[in-house]
Structures are given as C-alpha cells and as structure tokens.
Amino acid sequence: MNLNFTKEACVDSIDNAISVEKNGADQIELCSRLDLDGLTPSKKLILQTIRRVSIPIKVMIRSRPGNFTYNQNDVKTMLDSIEFCQKNGVNDIAFGALNRNRKIDEKIIDQIVSKYTGLNITFHKAIDLVDNQINEIQKLLKFNQIKAVLTSGGQKNAVDGQENIKKLSERFKDEIDIIAAGSITNKNIKKIHKTLGLKIYHGKKIVDS
C-alpha cells in the first residue's frame, strides 16, 4: 500500500499549530472555535502562525457559526479576511457558501475569485449539506481557484461516508482533489487510506498531539 499521502491538521491555537508540525503534519488548516466547526481565526493568530510554523498554512474563512448561507455583510467580512491573508502571504483558504436551496452559491464564489486572483480554495464541508454532491462539485470545476473539496461523503464522519467519498474521488480524480475529513485520526488513517487511496486527509487528531 502506498502511504505517500498528505496529513492536514486542523488547529485553532498557536500551541496546537506548533505541536502538529512537530508531530508530522504536512500542512495545517488554521481556524478559531473548532467547537463551532471552525471560524476565521484572528489576525493575531494568523500572524503568529505564519511566524512560527514552517509547513503550509490554509486559513478557514467563515465569518460566523451556523449555516453557510451568507448575506452581503457576511461576504464583506470574509473578503476583508481574505485580503489580510493575501497581504501576509497566505493564498490557501478553506471556504464554502450555499444558497437557500442548499446548492453551491456561485455568485458569492464569483465575488471572491474575481476580486482575489491567486487564491487556492478548498471548498469545505458545506458540501456535505447539499442534496447531490456530484452535481454541486461539477459546478465548482468552472472556478480555477477551487483546487479541492473537503468532505465526509455527506455522512457524519469519513468512516460512515467512505463509500461516497470513494465514488467522488473516482468521478473527479483528474479534475479536483477530494480531501476526506470527519473523525480521521492517527489511529485509523492507514485503514481509511487502504480503502480510499486519496492524496490528502484532514482531521483535528490526524497526528499525535
């Protein structure tokens, strides 16, 4: 079995960021409030992490907890956060937006990608709330800046959703990276990888802490 995969650790503090790098994470997704499934981290935390961590940093862009249907005030807040990230050398973000019909909000994505070129976007687990993941991921392909989709296959976790994740990875293998997420830990990652064979896995406990 090829174990050459990337471990993306989800962190919400500088101590956690330093720890996961030390313990073998290949990259991090930086958030605040993991108890709320991750919000945009503070400017202070972003700068601390840039200064003290050498592995690649992806920043969560999510202005508030709750659903992923945003108004223009929410969008403005998130655009400002993206601008701060880019000014400080971070071009990788995790972002997702849905409309009231639980479909991809293409208008908001278009606002972001047209204003900030050079981004590498991972569409996050908002994708697990849509009715038809294949149809919605298909819509994401027209946005060149969207490089990956983070998903537990529409299920509670990656183990429950692994059949769906595998279908998505096979369907989109030459077009976009599918990143498995949801209760993936350093204890079960090899078993999950044996089934899925993905390039990237994501989790809060993906390495020893």
Kinemage of the C-alpha trace (Angstrom):
@kinemage 1
@onewidth
@group {chain A} dominant
@subgroup {mainchain}
@vectorlist {calphas} color= white
{ca met a 1} P 0.000 0.000 0.000
{ca asn a 2} L 1.302 3.453 -0.961
{ca leu a 3} L 1.424 5.562 2.213
{ca asn a 4} L 2.545 8.689 0.399
{ca phe a 5} L -0.351 10.964 1.396
{ca thr a 6} L -0.649 14.432 2.921
{ca lys a 7} L -1.857 14.880 6.515
{ca glu a 8} L -3.677 18.180 7.025
{ca ala a 9} L -4.174 19.010 10.695
{ca cys a 10} L -6.999 21.301 11.771
{ca val a 11} L -5.858 23.630 14.579
{ca asp a 12} L -7.218 26.626 16.478
{ca ser a 13} L -4.251 27.815 18.566
{ca ile a 14} L -0.592 28.592 18.090
{ca asp a 15} L 0.403 25.878 20.572
{ca asn a 16} L -1.600 23.340 18.623
{ca ala a 17} L -0.075 24.518 15.327
{ca ile a 18} L 3.469 24.149 16.673
{ca ser a 19} L 2.621 20.734 18.150
{ca val a 20} L 1.154 19.216 14.985
{ca glu a 21} L 4.104 20.385 12.903
{ca lys a 22} L 6.471 18.761 15.391
{ca asn a 23} L 4.440 15.533 15.251
{ca gly a 24} L 4.417 15.121 11.488
{ca ala a 25} L 1.571 17.128 9.972
{ca asp a 26} L 2.318 18.141 6.381
{ca gln a 27} L 0.094 21.228 6.396
{ca ile a 28} L -2.455 22.912 8.646
{ca glu a 29} L -5.893 24.408 8.349
{ca leu a 30} L -5.948 27.322 10.778
{ca cys a 31} L -9.277 28.158 12.424
{ca ser a 32} L -10.793 29.583 15.548
{ca arg a 33} L -13.559 27.886 17.521
{ca leu a 34} L -13.275 24.280 16.455
{ca asp a 35} L -16.153 23.656 18.890
{ca leu a 36} L -18.277 25.532 16.311
{ca asp a 37} L -16.751 23.562 13.402
{ca gly a 38} L -14.222 26.315 12.697
{ca leu a 39} L -14.424 30.061 12.134
{ca thr a 40} L -11.985 32.596 10.672
{ca pro a 41} L -9.001 32.874 13.037
{ca ser a 42} L -7.974 36.227 14.474
{ca lys a 43} L -5.399 38.363 12.687
{ca lys a 44} L -3.109 37.856 15.666
{ca leu a 45} L -3.310 34.061 15.393
{ca ile a 46} L -2.726 34.170 11.633
{ca leu a 47} L 0.418 36.280 12.085
{ca gln a 48} L 1.704 34.157 14.985
{ca thr a 49} L 1.288 31.007 12.931
{ca ile a 50} L 2.998 32.467 9.861
{ca arg a 51} L 5.979 33.433 12.024
{ca arg a 52} L 6.329 30.226 13.999
{ca val a 53} L 5.269 27.395 11.675
{ca ser a 54} L 7.117 26.399 8.510
{ca ile a 55} L 4.643 23.937 6.957
{ca pro a 56} L 1.969 25.295 4.571
{ca ile a 57} L -0.950 27.157 6.153
{ca lys a 58} L -4.543 27.162 4.902
{ca val a 59} L -6.874 29.638 6.635
{ca met a 60} L -10.542 28.976 7.306
{ca ile a 61} L -12.731 31.800 6.006
{ca arg a 62} L -16.063 31.600 7.826
{ca ser a 63} L -17.383 34.761 9.423
{ca arg a 64} L -19.935 33.261 11.811
{ca pro a 65} L -21.267 29.958 13.127
{ca gly a 66} L -24.482 28.360 11.915
{ca asn a 67} L -25.436 27.767 8.326
{ca phe a 68} L -23.440 28.574 5.190
{ca thr a 69} L -25.987 30.937 3.632
{ca tyr a 70} L -24.419 34.380 3.772
{ca asn a 71} L -25.637 37.934 3.296
{ca gln a 72} L -23.519 40.735 1.845
{ca asn a 73} L -22.327 41.871 5.285
{ca asp a 74} L -21.016 38.349 5.888
{ca val a 75} L -19.373 38.375 2.468
{ca lys a 76} L -17.694 41.734 3.092
{ca thr a 77} L -16.259 40.458 6.385
{ca met a 78} L -14.877 37.377 4.632
{ca leu a 79} L -13.451 39.386 1.732
{ca asp a 80} L -11.607 41.563 4.256
{ca ser a 81} L -10.212 38.430 5.917
{ca ile a 82} L -9.023 37.075 2.569
{ca glu a 83} L -7.348 40.399 1.802
{ca phe a 84} L -5.494 40.246 5.128
{ca cys a 85} L -4.344 36.696 4.406
{ca gln a 86} L -3.078 37.580 0.929
{ca lys a 87} L -1.252 40.670 2.172
{ca asn a 88} L 0.583 38.421 4.613
{ca gly a 89} L 1.485 35.759 2.087
{ca val a 90} L -1.270 33.205 2.693
{ca asn a 91} L -3.078 32.278 -0.524
{ca asp a 92} L -4.642 28.987 0.613
{ca ile a 93} L -8.115 29.244 2.154
{ca ala a 94} L -10.968 26.947 3.116
{ca phe a 95} L -14.337 28.419 2.194
{ca gly a 96} L -17.848 27.346 1.328
{ca ala a 97} L -21.188 29.017 0.680
{ca leu a 98} L -24.648 27.643 -0.080
{ca asn a 99} L -27.836 29.344 -1.172
{ca arg a 100} L -31.209 28.850 0.499
{ca asn a 101} L -31.878 25.817 -1.689
{ca arg a 102} L -28.776 24.070 -0.297
{ca lys a 103} L -26.890 24.402 -3.553
{ca ile a 104} L -23.480 25.981 -4.176
{ca asp a 105} L -23.732 29.790 -4.059
{ca glu a 106} L -21.922 30.501 -7.295
{ca lys a 107} L -22.491 34.270 -7.045
{ca ile a 108} L -20.542 34.547 -3.787
{ca ile a 109} L -17.746 32.335 -5.087
{ca asp a 110} L -17.555 34.505 -8.175
{ca gln a 111} L -17.266 37.622 -5.987
{ca ile a 112} L -14.286 36.118 -4.214
{ca val a 113} L -12.388 34.682 -7.160
{ca ser a 114} L -12.876 37.777 -9.304
{ca lys a 115} L -11.581 40.081 -6.570
{ca tyr a 116} L -8.695 37.942 -5.313
{ca thr a 117} L -6.815 36.098 -8.013
{ca gly a 118} L -4.032 33.778 -6.977
{ca leu a 119} L -6.113 32.019 -4.330
{ca asn a 120} L -6.091 28.270 -3.812
{ca ile a 121} L -9.514 27.441 -2.414
{ca thr a 122} L -10.677 24.285 -0.675
{ca phe a 123} L -14.484 24.165 -0.685
{ca his a 124} L -15.121 22.949 2.853
{ca lys a 125} L -17.679 20.637 4.437
{ca ala a 126} L -20.639 22.797 3.461
{ca ile a 127} L -20.578 20.346 0.535
{ca asp a 128} L -21.902 17.679 2.922
{ca leu a 129} L -25.195 19.578 3.249
{ca val a 130} L -26.133 19.588 -0.437
{ca asp a 131} L -28.618 17.130 -1.926
{ca asn a 132} L -26.436 15.944 -4.788
{ca gln a 133} L -22.688 16.203 -4.234
{ca ile a 134} L -21.719 15.186 -7.758
{ca asn a 135} L -23.911 17.860 -9.338
{ca glu a 136} L -22.641 20.561 -6.977
{ca ile a 137} L -18.956 19.648 -7.299
{ca gln a 138} L -19.435 19.740 -11.060
{ca lys a 139} L -20.386 23.422 -10.671
{ca leu a 140} L -17.163 24.110 -8.753
{ca leu a 141} L -14.992 22.940 -11.646
{ca lys a 142} L -15.508 26.148 -13.592
{ca phe a 143} L -13.705 28.115 -10.873
{ca asn a 144} L -9.994 27.598 -11.496
{ca gln a 145} L -9.060 28.737 -7.996
{ca ile a 146} L -11.029 25.910 -6.361
{ca lys a 147} L -8.455 23.148 -6.066
{ca ala a 148} L -10.071 20.755 -3.583
{ca val a 149} L -13.260 19.705 -1.803
{ca leu a 150} L -13.301 18.711 1.870
{ca thr a 151} L -15.942 16.094 2.617
{ca ser a 152} L -17.107 13.235 4.783
{ca gly a 153} L -19.200 11.977 1.904
{ca gly a 154} L -22.383 13.594 3.177
{ca gln a 155} L -22.263 11.457 6.322
{ca lys a 156} L -21.434 12.054 9.991
{ca asn a 157} L -17.780 11.109 9.511
{ca ala a 158} L -15.375 9.783 6.908
{ca val a 159} L -15.788 6.173 8.004
{ca asp a 160} L -19.572 6.277 7.524
{ca gly a 161} L -19.134 8.204 4.281
{ca gln a 162} L -16.188 6.348 2.791
{ca glu a 163} L -18.229 4.656 0.067
{ca asn a 164} L -19.469 8.062 -1.124
{ca ile a 165} L -16.014 9.622 -0.778
{ca lys a 166} L -14.583 6.871 -2.948
{ca lys a 167} L -17.243 7.498 -5.611
{ca leu a 168} L -16.418 11.219 -5.595
{ca ser a 169} L -12.681 10.617 -5.826
{ca glu a 170} L -13.128 8.240 -8.756
{ca arg a 171} L -15.544 10.592 -10.503
{ca phe a 172} L -13.366 13.701 -10.138
{ca lys a 173} L -9.863 12.214 -9.889
{ca asp a 174} L -8.477 14.148 -12.863
{ca glu a 175} L -10.305 17.407 -12.104
{ca ile a 176} L -10.217 18.295 -8.402
{ca asp a 177} L -8.736 16.865 -5.190
{ca ile a 178} L -11.172 15.195 -2.811
{ca ile a 179} L -9.986 15.565 0.796
{ca ala a 180} L -11.502 13.130 3.299
{ca ala a 181} L -12.478 14.592 6.671
{ca gly a 182} L -14.513 13.651 9.701
{ca ser a 183} L -13.094 11.730 12.693
{ca ile a 184} L -9.902 10.761 10.855
{ca thr a 185} L -7.137 10.221 13.418
{ca asn a 186} L -3.579 8.951 13.554
{ca lys a 187} L -5.118 5.653 14.757
{ca asn a 188} L -7.409 4.987 11.786
{ca ile a 189} L -5.848 6.894 8.889
{ca lys a 190} L -3.949 3.941 7.425
{ca lys a 191} L -7.070 1.773 7.401
{ca ile a 192} L -9.108 4.549 5.773
{ca his a 193} L -6.359 5.186 3.227
{ca lys a 194} L -6.324 1.493 2.306
{ca thr a 195} L -9.956 1.905 1.200
{ca leu a 196} L -9.831 5.398 -0.301
{ca gly a 197} L -6.289 5.875 -1.610
{ca leu a 198} L -6.580 9.667 -1.551
{ca lys a 199} L -3.803 12.272 -1.720
{ca ile a 200} L -4.936 14.277 1.334
{ca tyr a 201} L -6.642 13.558 4.666
{ca his a 202} L -7.860 16.119 7.197
{ca gly a 203} L -8.513 15.981 10.927
{ca lys a 204} L -8.051 17.503 14.356
{ca lys a 205} L -6.215 14.398 15.592
{ca ile a 206} L -4.548 13.325 12.375
{ca val a 207} L -1.152 13.260 14.121
{ca asp a 208} L -0.158 12.636 17.741
{ca ser a 209} L -0.616 15.762 19.843
